[in-house]
Amino acid sequence: MADLPAEALGRWVHAREEDEGDLRVYRPAGYELPPARGRRGIEFRPGGELLVYGPGPADRPVAAPGRLEDVEVVSVEPDRLTLRWRAG
Protein backbone atom coordinates (compact mmCIF):
# COMPACT_ATOMS: atom_id res chain seq x y z
CA MET A 1 0.00 0.00 0.00
CA ALA A 2 1.78 3.07 -1.19
CA ASP A 3 -0.80 5.76 -0.46
CA LEU A 4 -2.17 5.33 3.03
CA PRO A 5 -4.71 8.09 3.72
CA ALA A 6 -3.57 10.31 6.60
CA GLU A 7 -7.02 9.85 8.18
CA ALA A 8 -6.24 6.15 8.67
CA LEU A 9 -3.29 6.83 10.98
CA GLY A 10 -3.85 5.76 14.57
CA ARG A 11 -5.21 2.79 16.47
CA TRP A 12 -8.43 1.08 15.40
CA VAL A 13 -10.49 -1.71 16.97
CA HIS A 14 -12.25 -4.41 14.93
CA ALA A 15 -16.04 -3.98 15.10
CA ARG A 16 -16.77 -7.47 13.77
CA GLU A 17 -20.51 -6.94 14.29
CA GLU A 18 -20.36 -4.49 11.38
CA ASP A 19 -18.35 -6.60 8.92
CA GLU A 20 -19.90 -7.03 5.49
CA GLY A 21 -18.73 -10.00 3.41
CA ASP A 22 -14.96 -9.69 2.96
CA LEU A 23 -14.93 -6.12 4.30
CA ARG A 24 -13.69 -5.60 7.86
CA VAL A 25 -14.92 -2.60 9.84
CA TYR A 26 -12.77 -0.88 12.46
CA ARG A 27 -13.64 1.90 14.88
CA PRO A 28 -11.20 4.30 16.59
CA ALA A 29 -9.71 3.09 19.86
CA GLY A 30 -11.99 4.36 22.61
CA TYR A 31 -15.14 4.09 20.47
CA GLU A 32 -18.00 2.55 22.42
CA LEU A 33 -18.53 -1.00 21.15
CA PRO A 34 -20.54 -3.85 22.67
CA PRO A 35 -18.54 -5.89 25.20
CA ALA A 36 -16.47 -8.66 23.62
CA ARG A 37 -13.50 -10.70 24.71
CA GLY A 38 -10.36 -10.44 22.70
CA ARG A 39 -11.19 -7.75 20.16
CA ARG A 40 -8.51 -7.48 17.53
CA GLY A 41 -7.17 -4.19 16.31
CA ILE A 42 -4.67 -2.44 14.09
CA GLU A 43 -2.54 0.66 14.25
CA PHE A 44 -1.22 2.57 11.26
CA ARG A 45 1.83 4.62 12.20
CA PRO A 46 3.62 7.35 10.26
CA GLY A 47 6.38 6.04 8.05
CA GLY A 48 4.38 3.04 6.84
CA GLU A 49 4.46 0.91 9.98
CA LEU A 50 1.49 -1.37 10.71
CA LEU A 51 0.86 -3.09 14.03
CA VAL A 52 -1.73 -5.83 14.39
CA TYR A 53 -3.24 -6.39 17.83
CA GLY A 54 -4.60 -9.69 19.06
CA PRO A 55 -5.66 -11.09 22.40
CA GLY A 56 -2.83 -11.82 24.79
CA PRO A 57 -2.42 -12.94 28.38
CA ALA A 58 -5.04 -11.65 30.80
CA ASP A 59 -7.12 -10.40 27.85
CA ARG A 60 -4.66 -7.57 27.20
CA PRO A 61 -3.92 -6.83 23.54
CA VAL A 62 -0.52 -7.83 22.19
CA ALA A 63 0.96 -6.09 19.13
CA ALA A 64 2.82 -7.76 16.29
CA PRO A 65 4.20 -6.19 13.11
CA GLY A 66 1.91 -6.35 10.09
CA ARG A 67 2.47 -5.88 6.37
CA LEU A 68 0.85 -2.90 4.66
CA GLU A 69 0.74 -4.79 1.37
CA ASP A 70 -1.74 -7.22 2.98
CA VAL A 71 -4.29 -4.42 3.53
CA GLU A 72 -6.51 -2.47 1.17
CA VAL A 73 -8.17 0.63 2.62
CA VAL A 74 -11.67 0.64 1.14
CA SER A 75 -12.90 3.73 2.98
CA VAL A 76 -11.93 5.91 5.91
CA GLU A 77 -14.10 8.28 7.90
CA PRO A 78 -13.37 9.92 11.28
CA ASP A 79 -15.17 7.12 13.15
CA ARG A 80 -15.08 4.20 10.69
CA LEU A 81 -12.32 2.45 8.75
CA THR A 82 -13.21 -0.25 6.24
CA LEU A 83 -10.50 -2.64 5.08
CA ARG A 84 -10.13 -5.67 2.87
CA TRP A 85 -7.37 -8.06 3.93
CA ARG A 86 -5.54 -9.64 1.02
CA ALA A 87 -4.56 -13.27 1.22
CA GLY A 88 -0.86 -13.42 1.72
N, C-alpha and C positions, 0 to 999 in steps of 0.2 A: 504494500500500500504506500504509494508515494505521496499522495496528497491527503493527509489526515486533516479533516476540518478542525480548526482551533476550538470550536464549540464542543468537540468530543473529548478534549483534554480533561483529566480528572478521574475520580473513582466512581464507578457505576456498579449497581447491584442488580443481579438477574431477577426480573419480575416474571418468573416462568408462567404465572397465571395469565399473562398477556401475550405469550408467544402465539404466533400464527404460522402454521406450517413449518417451513425451514427458517423462518425469521425469529430471532431471539430479541426480546425486549429488555432493556436495562433502564433503571431509574437512578438518579443521582444518589450517592451515599447520603444517608440521613432522610431520604424520602420515606414517608409512612407507607409501609407495605404490610400485608397480613403476616402474622407470625408464621415462621417456618424454620425448621432446623437446617442448618448447613447451606444457607444461600450462597451461591457462587457469585463472583464479581470479577470486574476487570478494572484496570487503571491505565489510561493512556498518559504517558509523560512526555514533556518536551524532549526533542531530540530523537523521537521515534522509538522510545522504549515502551513495551507493553508488559504489564504484570497481570497474571491470571490468579484469582483468589479461589481457593477451595476450602472445604471444612478441614479443620485440623484438630489437635487435641483440645479437649474441654470446649468444643464447639467454637473455638476462636479461628478466624480465617487465617490461612497460610498462603503467602504469595510465592509464585514461581514465575520465571520469565516466560513470556509468550512470544509468538512470531507474528508480526504485523501482516505478513503476506498470507496468513491463514484467515484474515478477517476482512470482510467487505462492509463498509459503513453504508447502509441503505438510506438511513435518514437520521438527522440529529436535531433535536429541539432542546430548549433549556431544561425540560424535565423528562425527556424520553429519548433514548438512543436505540435505534433498531439496527441489528447486525445480522449478517449471514456468515456463518463459519464455513470455510472451505475445507474440504477433506484434504488432509495432508499426510 
